[in-house]
Structures are given as structure tokens and as C-alpha cells.
């Protein structure tokens, strides 16, 4: 990638930041203190995605700045990384009142911002933190306990990446066993970052065309019209 390409992507990311800061797509803009766009390296190979900002994040306008964020920082150091080398974001850019679960309308409003972030930053690995982000980004109802620590391949924002589901640091703070599992899963990240990027997943149109081709091949060849007269 040329320096010009990287600079252009960063400038577009800044433009997206301004758009999010002024966003009124859902009612959450009426109750938030600050939109929380995300923070970190605009050229990061690794992105973490949580659910939504909490009270302290809403006050500062930065993601994961409370106790859960401190644990995230510690785990990064343990694998030889720093917060400045990765990008951290949430699915929702505004805090739901009382930290309630995001509503479908709010998710629909914010999803395009997340996909644009992935497209502009061009990560190799996206780590989902917790049940909500994992189910949304994998498109699967399977809970985090069953899929955590197992890398998957997904297309996010038009980019094929490794997706690694992880327990949310807040859950790890509550339960020592979860904290240990989170630490073990974190330890797999460096090797995942070194793996060759997965091949792009086929598009829906490509899959439909392939299925249509297989169906056509399975059909018996039509008999000659002349032969049809003789049964």
C-alpha cells in the first residue's frame, strides 16, 4: 500500500468521525453526552468491537476507558501489543440510557459506521468482545461461551477477515474463570495476525450462480425432438 493510499484512508476516517459526532440517525443522540467513534491506529491489523459505550465512555467520548478498558490494556501488553497499535470501537456509537440492550433501530443506524471503519482501517483480525457483538458480527445466534477463542472467517464491510470471538472484559472482571479463559484466548491473537489473509468469501450472487449451475448439470439432457415422437 502506498503512503498516498494510507493518507487518503486516514482522511476518510476523519471525515467519518465528524459524521458520527453529528449523527442524528436514532434517538440516542438526544441523551448522549458524546458520540464514541472509536480510537486507536488508523492502520491497525487488529480491531476490537464491543457492544456500546458505558457512562464513562459517554462522558469522555472514548471507548473502553473504565475498569474493563484497563483489563483490555493489560491483556494487550501481555501479548506484546499496546492500545496505540490496535483500534477499539463499539457497534453502537452512542450510549443507551442506563446501559440497556441496544434496540434494532439503533443497531440499524450504527451498523454502517462500523462497516466503514473496517473497510477504511483494513484489519486482518476483528475480535468481538462479548455476546452481543459476537452474535451481530457472526450473524449467528450461537452464544459466546460456545464459540469463544475459535477463529472464524467473515466478510465485514466488504473485507474478508479473521473474526475471533472473546469474552467481554467486564464479564472477566466479575468471574475469575472467565478472566483466565479470556487471557488464554488473547494468547492466540499474535499467531492469528501472522496467518495469511483468508480468501474472499463468495458473494451471494456467486453462490446463487454456482447453485444454479449445479442444478442445471444435474438435470438430464433433453431428448432430440424427433426422438420424442417414438416414445
C-alpha positions as a Markdown table, in Angstrom:
| # | Residue | x | y | z |
|---|---|---|---|---|
| 1 | Unk | 0.0 | 0.0 | 0.0 |
| 2 | Unk | 1.4 | 3.4 | -0.9 |
| 3 | Unk | 1.7 | 6.3 | 1.5 |
| 4 | Unk | -0.8 | 8.2 | -0.5 |
| 5 | Unk | -3.4 | 5.4 | -0.2 |
| 6 | Unk | -2.8 | 5.2 | 3.6 |
| 7 | Unk | -3.1 | 9.0 | 4.0 |
| 8 | Unk | -6.4 | 9.0 | 1.9 |
| 9 | Unk | -7.9 | 6.3 | 4.1 |
| 10 | Unk | -7.0 | 8.2 | 7.3 |
| 11 | Unk | -8.6 | 11.3 | 5.9 |
| 12 | Unk | -11.7 | 9.5 | 5.1 |
| 13 | Unk | -11.7 | 8.0 | 8.6 |
| 14 | Unk | -11.5 | 11.6 | 10.0 |
| 15 | Unk | -14.5 | 12.5 | 7.8 |
| 16 | Unk | -16.4 | 9.5 | 9.2 |
| 17 | Unk | -15.5 | 10.6 | 12.7 |
| 18 | Unk | -17.1 | 14.0 | 12.1 |
| 19 | Unk | -20.2 | 12.4 | 10.6 |
| 20 | Unk | -20.6 | 10.2 | 13.7 |
| 21 | Unk | -20.1 | 13.1 | 16.0 |
| 22 | Unk | -23.0 | 14.9 | 14.4 |
| 23 | Unk | -25.2 | 11.8 | 13.8 |
| 24 | Unk | -28.9 | 12.1 | 14.5 |
| 25 | Unk | -30.0 | 8.8 | 12.8 |
| 26 | Unk | -31.6 | 7.4 | 16.0 |
| 27 | Unk | -33.0 | 8.9 | 19.3 |
| 28 | Unk | -29.8 | 8.1 | 21.2 |
| 29 | Unk | -28.3 | 11.4 | 20.0 |
| 30 | Unk | -30.8 | 13.2 | 22.3 |
| 31 | Unk | -29.5 | 11.5 | 25.5 |
| 32 | Unk | -25.8 | 11.0 | 24.8 |
| 33 | Unk | -23.0 | 13.3 | 26.1 |
| 34 | Unk | -20.6 | 12.5 | 23.4 |
| 35 | Unk | -20.6 | 10.1 | 20.5 |
| 36 | Unk | -17.9 | 7.4 | 20.9 |
| 37 | Unk | -16.5 | 6.8 | 17.4 |
| 38 | Unk | -13.6 | 4.6 | 18.5 |
| 39 | Unk | -9.9 | 5.2 | 19.0 |
| 40 | Unk | -6.5 | 3.8 | 18.0 |
| 41 | Unk | -4.4 | 3.2 | 15.0 |
| 42 | Unk | -6.0 | 4.0 | 11.7 |
| 43 | Unk | -3.8 | 1.3 | 10.0 |
| 44 | Unk | -4.3 | -1.3 | 12.7 |
| 45 | Unk | -4.2 | -5.0 | 11.8 |
| 46 | Unk | -6.4 | -5.7 | 14.8 |
| 47 | Unk | -9.8 | -4.3 | 15.7 |
| 48 | Unk | -11.8 | -4.9 | 18.9 |
| 49 | Unk | -15.5 | -4.4 | 18.8 |
| 50 | Unk | -17.7 | -4.1 | 21.9 |
| 51 | Unk | -21.4 | -3.5 | 22.3 |
| 52 | Unk | -21.9 | 0.1 | 23.2 |
| 53 | Unk | -20.4 | 2.9 | 25.3 |
| 54 | Unk | -20.9 | 3.0 | 29.1 |
| 55 | Unk | -21.2 | 6.0 | 31.3 |
| 56 | Unk | -17.5 | 6.9 | 31.5 |
| 57 | Unk | -17.1 | 6.3 | 27.7 |
| 58 | Unk | -20.1 | 8.6 | 27.1 |
| 59 | Unk | -18.5 | 11.3 | 29.3 |
| 60 | Unk | -15.0 | 11.1 | 27.7 |
| 61 | Unk | -16.0 | 10.2 | 24.1 |
| 62 | Unk | -13.5 | 7.3 | 24.1 |
| 63 | Unk | -14.1 | 3.5 | 24.1 |
| 64 | Unk | -13.2 | 1.2 | 27.0 |
| 65 | Unk | -11.8 | 3.7 | 29.4 |
| 66 | Unk | -13.2 | 2.2 | 32.6 |
| 67 | Unk | -12.1 | -1.0 | 34.5 |
| 68 | Unk | -12.9 | -3.2 | 31.5 |
| 69 | Unk | -10.7 | -1.0 | 29.4 |
| 70 | Unk | -7.9 | -1.2 | 31.9 |
| 71 | Unk | -8.1 | -5.0 | 31.8 |
| 72 | Unk | -8.1 | -4.8 | 28.0 |
| 73 | Unk | -4.9 | -2.8 | 28.1 |
| 74 | Unk | -3.2 | -5.3 | 30.4 |
| 75 | Unk | -4.1 | -8.2 | 28.2 |
| 76 | Unk | -2.7 | -6.3 | 25.2 |
| 77 | Unk | 0.6 | -5.8 | 27.0 |
| 78 | Unk | 0.8 | -9.5 | 27.8 |
| 79 | Unk | 0.8 | -10.3 | 24.1 |
| 80 | Unk | 3.3 | -7.6 | 23.2 |
| 81 | Unk | 0.8 | -5.0 | 21.9 |
| 82 | Unk | -0.3 | -1.6 | 23.1 |
| 83 | Unk | -3.6 | 0.2 | 22.8 |
| 84 | Unk | -1.9 | 2.6 | 20.3 |
| 85 | Unk | -1.3 | -0.3 | 17.9 |
| 86 | Unk | -4.9 | -1.5 | 17.7 |
| 87 | Unk | -8.3 | 0.1 | 17.0 |
| 88 | Unk | -11.1 | -0.2 | 19.6 |
| 89 | Unk | -14.7 | 0.5 | 18.7 |
| 90 | Unk | -18.3 | -0.4 | 19.6 |
| 91 | Unk | -21.2 | -1.4 | 17.5 |
| 92 | Unk | -23.2 | 1.5 | 18.9 |
| 93 | Unk | -21.6 | 4.9 | 18.9 |
| 94 | Unk | -24.0 | 6.4 | 21.5 |
| 95 | Unk | -24.7 | 5.1 | 25.0 |
| 96 | Unk | -28.1 | 3.5 | 25.5 |
| 97 | Unk | -29.7 | 5.1 | 28.6 |
| 98 | Unk | -29.0 | 3.0 | 31.7 |
| 99 | Unk | -26.8 | 0.7 | 29.7 |
| 100 | Unk | -29.8 | -1.1 | 28.4 |
| 101 | Unk | -29.5 | -3.5 | 25.4 |
| 102 | Unk | -29.4 | -1.8 | 22.0 |
| 103 | Unk | -32.6 | -1.7 | 20.1 |
| 104 | Unk | -32.9 | -2.9 | 16.5 |
| 105 | Unk | -33.4 | 0.7 | 15.2 |
| 106 | Unk | -30.2 | 1.8 | 17.0 |
| 107 | Unk | -28.2 | -1.2 | 15.6 |
| 108 | Unk | -29.5 | -0.4 | 12.1 |
| 109 | Unk | -28.5 | 3.2 | 12.4 |
| 110 | Unk | -25.0 | 2.4 | 13.6 |
| 111 | Unk | -24.0 | -0.7 | 11.7 |
| 112 | Unk | -23.0 | 1.2 | 8.5 |
| 113 | Unk | -20.4 | 3.2 | 10.6 |
| 114 | Unk | -18.8 | 0.0 | 11.8 |
| 115 | Unk | -18.6 | -1.5 | 8.4 |
| 116 | Unk | -17.0 | 1.7 | 7.0 |
| 117 | Unk | -14.5 | 1.7 | 9.9 |
| 118 | Unk | -13.5 | -1.9 | 9.0 |
| 119 | Unk | -13.2 | -1.0 | 5.3 |
| 120 | Unk | -11.1 | 2.0 | 5.9 |
| 121 | Unk | -8.8 | 0.6 | 8.6 |
| 122 | Unk | -8.3 | -2.7 | 6.7 |
| 123 | Unk | -7.6 | -5.0 | 9.6 |
| 124 | Unk | -6.6 | -8.7 | 9.4 |
| 125 | Unk | -8.3 | -9.7 | 12.6 |
| 126 | Unk | -11.5 | -8.5 | 14.3 |
| 127 | Unk | -12.1 | -9.5 | 17.9 |
| 128 | Unk | -15.7 | -9.3 | 19.1 |
| 129 | Unk | -16.0 | -8.6 | 22.8 |
| 130 | Unk | -19.0 | -10.3 | 24.4 |
| 131 | Unk | -22.2 | -11.9 | 23.4 |
| 132 | Unk | -23.9 | -9.0 | 21.6 |
| 133 | Unk | -21.1 | -8.1 | 19.3 |
| 134 | Unk | -20.3 | -11.7 | 18.6 |
| 135 | Unk | -23.8 | -12.6 | 17.5 |
| 136 | Unk | -24.2 | -9.5 | 15.4 |
| 137 | Unk | -20.9 | -9.8 | 13.5 |
| 138 | Unk | -21.0 | -13.5 | 13.0 |
| 139 | Unk | -24.7 | -13.4 | 12.0 |
| 140 | Unk | -25.2 | -16.5 | 14.3 |
| 141 | Unk | -27.4 | -16.9 | 17.4 |
| 142 | Unk | -24.8 | -19.1 | 19.0 |
| 143 | Unk | -23.7 | -17.8 | 22.3 |
| 144 | Unk | -20.2 | -16.6 | 23.2 |
| 145 | Unk | -19.5 | -19.5 | 25.6 |
| 146 | Unk | -19.7 | -22.0 | 22.7 |
| 147 | Unk | -17.6 | -20.0 | 20.1 |
| 148 | Unk | -15.1 | -18.0 | 22.1 |
| 149 | Unk | -11.5 | -18.5 | 21.2 |
| 150 | Unk | -12.2 | -20.1 | 17.8 |
| 151 | Unk | -11.2 | -18.0 | 14.8 |
| 152 | Unk | -13.8 | -17.7 | 12.0 |
| 153 | Unk | -13.7 | -16.2 | 8.6 |
| 154 | Unk | -16.3 | -13.5 | 7.8 |
| 155 | Unk | -16.8 | -10.6 | 5.4 |
| 156 | Unk | -17.2 | -7.4 | 7.2 |
| 157 | Unk | -17.7 | -4.1 | 5.4 |
| 158 | Unk | -16.7 | -5.8 | 2.1 |
| 159 | Unk | -13.4 | -7.1 | 3.6 |
| 160 | Unk | -12.7 | -10.8 | 4.4 |
| 161 | Unk | -11.1 | -11.1 | 7.9 |
| 162 | Unk | -10.5 | -13.5 | 10.7 |
| 163 | Unk | -13.1 | -13.0 | 13.4 |
| 164 | Unk | -12.1 | -14.1 | 16.9 |
| 165 | Unk | -15.0 | -14.1 | 19.5 |
| 166 | Unk | -13.8 | -13.2 | 23.0 |
| 167 | Unk | -15.5 | -12.8 | 26.4 |
| 168 | Unk | -16.1 | -9.2 | 27.3 |
| 169 | Unk | -13.6 | -7.8 | 29.8 |
| 170 | Unk | -16.4 | -6.7 | 32.0 |
| 171 | Unk | -17.5 | -10.3 | 32.4 |
| 172 | Unk | -13.9 | -11.3 | 33.1 |
| 173 | Unk | -13.8 | -8.8 | 36.0 |
| 174 | Unk | -16.8 | -10.5 | 37.6 |
| 175 | Unk | -15.6 | -14.1 | 37.2 |
| 176 | Unk | -12.0 | -15.3 | 37.7 |
| 177 | Unk | -12.6 | -18.4 | 35.5 |
| 178 | Unk | -13.8 | -16.2 | 32.6 |
| 179 | Unk | -10.8 | -13.9 | 33.1 |
| 180 | Unk | -8.5 | -16.9 | 32.7 |
| 181 | Unk | -10.2 | -18.1 | 29.6 |
| 182 | Unk | -10.0 | -14.6 | 28.1 |
| 183 | Unk | -6.3 | -14.5 | 28.8 |
| 184 | Unk | -5.8 | -17.8 | 27.1 |
| 185 | Unk | -7.8 | -16.7 | 24.1 |
| 186 | Unk | -5.9 | -13.5 | 23.9 |
| 187 | Unk | -2.7 | -15.5 | 23.7 |
| 188 | Unk | -3.8 | -16.9 | 20.3 |
| 189 | Unk | -4.0 | -13.4 | 18.7 |
| 190 | Unk | -0.3 | -13.0 | 17.7 |
| 191 | Unk | -0.3 | -16.2 | 15.7 |
| 192 | Unk | -3.6 | -15.3 | 14.1 |
| 193 | Unk | -2.2 | -12.0 | 13.0 |
| 194 | Unk | 0.6 | -13.8 | 11.3 |
| 195 | Unk | -1.6 | -16.1 | 9.2 |
| 196 | Unk | -2.2 | -15.3 | 5.6 |
| 197 | Unk | -5.4 | -13.5 | 5.0 |
| 198 | Unk | -8.3 | -15.8 | 4.1 |
| 199 | Unk | -9.5 | -15.9 | 0.5 |
| 200 | Unk | -12.5 | -13.6 | -0.1 |
| 201 | Unk | -15.8 | -15.3 | 0.6 |
| 202 | Unk | -18.0 | -15.8 | -2.4 |
| 203 | Unk | -20.8 | -13.3 | -2.8 |
| 204 | Unk | -24.5 | -14.2 | -2.6 |
| 205 | Unk | -24.7 | -13.7 | -6.4 |
| 206 | Unk | -21.8 | -16.1 | -6.9 |
| 207 | Unk | -23.3 | -18.7 | -4.6 |
| 208 | Unk | -26.6 | -18.5 | -6.4 |
| 209 | Unk | -25.0 | -18.8 | -9.8 |
| 210 | Unk | -23.0 | -21.8 | -8.6 |
| 211 | Unk | -26.1 | -23.5 | -7.2 |
| 212 | Unk | -28.0 | -22.8 | -10.5 |
| 213 | Unk | -25.1 | -24.3 | -12.5 |
| 214 | Unk | -25.1 | -27.4 | -10.3 |
| 215 | Unk | -28.8 | -27.8 | -10.7 |
| 216 | Unk | -28.6 | -27.5 | -14.5 |
| 217 | Unk | -25.8 | -30.1 | -14.6 |
| 218 | Unk | -27.9 | -32.5 | -12.6 |
| 219 | Unk | -30.9 | -32.3 | -15.0 |
| 220 | Unk | -30.9 | -35.0 | -17.7 |
| 221 | Unk | -30.1 | -33.7 | -21.2 |
| 222 | Unk | -33.3 | -33.1 | -23.2 |
| 223 | Unk | -34.0 | -35.7 | -25.9 |
| 224 | Unk | -34.0 | -34.8 | -29.5 |
| 225 | Unk | -37.4 | -33.5 | -30.7 |
| 226 | Unk | -37.5 | -36.2 | -33.4 |
| 227 | Unk | -36.9 | -39.0 | -31.0 |
| 228 | Unk | -39.7 | -37.7 | -28.8 |
| 229 | Unk | -42.2 | -38.9 | -31.4 |
| 230 | Unk | -41.2 | -42.5 | -30.9 |
| 231 | Unk | -41.5 | -42.6 | -27.0 |
